Amino acid sequence: MEIERRNNVTVTGNPHGRTVVLAHGFGCDQNMWRLTVPALVEDYRVVLFDYVGSGRSDLSAFSETRYASLSGYAQDVVDVCEALDLRGAVFVGHSVSAMIGVLAAQTAPERIGALVMVAPSPRYIDDEGYRGGFTAEDIDELLDSLESNYLGWSAAMAPVIMGNAERPELGEELTNSFCATDPAMARVFARTTFLSDSREELKAVSVPTLVLDCTQDAIAPREVGAFVHQAIPGSTLLTLDATGHCPHMSAPEATNGAITGFLAGLR
């Protein structure tokens, strides 16, 4: 029960179905999947959780040392899988959680049997022969702004991340989620996220993998989705009819259809 309380674990859906784990991205919590859960609960057992430092997790369990790398967040995933004794679960990760899922699957391969990567990015900073979408200077400025005024940064960045400017309520929801996150813990998660480089780990992925990207995403350009797909042997790339970085919120029908179609094809 300790891990389930620490990570605010929720289990719902069909107890006899295959388990699907839904993992949120930076500045978010499990509530961001509320439009996805109804599409899954009839056929699948659904597990939701909050990373330590996010949502309704146990903030006293936060360690700046542990969560200074994505492997710390991956250990949260492994801990949850072990607490529930999951085997062969499908891990659905949004944004940085897609890479956290890759690391968790390498750490505990018996626990995770397939991956769905929603708007993933293995590296946000451009590199020679690789477009991540940001220069190193961009990320330095972003992190400096976040450090000096987290609430102001949240109000400015959340609508950019969400996109869909004609539907401002979406950006407002993400802003509220960012602002509800403990600033000190959010700064650690942001630095860990935006300075990460998980490109090499992609080559070792050996489970069925669906990569979902969007037509316009300010955080993860189309080139990133193509890179992830090419790096993971046998993966499937599907570009959603969606804009912004959070298609599970802005285009739930398209996102849910892609996820359930992939799940139906798994053994």
Buried (B, 14 or more C-beta within 10 A) or exposed (E): EEBBEBBBBBEEBBEEBBBBBBBBBBBBBBBBBEBBBEBBBEBBBBBBBBBBBBBEBBBEBBEEEBBBBBBBBBBBBBBBBEBBEBEBBBBBBBBBBBBBBBBBBBBBEEBBBBBBBBBBBBBBBBEEEBBBBBEEEBBBEBBEBBEEEBEEBBBEBBBBBBBBEEEEEBBBBBBEBBBBBBBEBBBBBBBBBBBBBBBEBBEEBEBBBBBBBBEEBBBBBBEBBBBBBEBBEEBBBBBBEBBBBBBBBBBBEBBBBBBBEBBEEEE
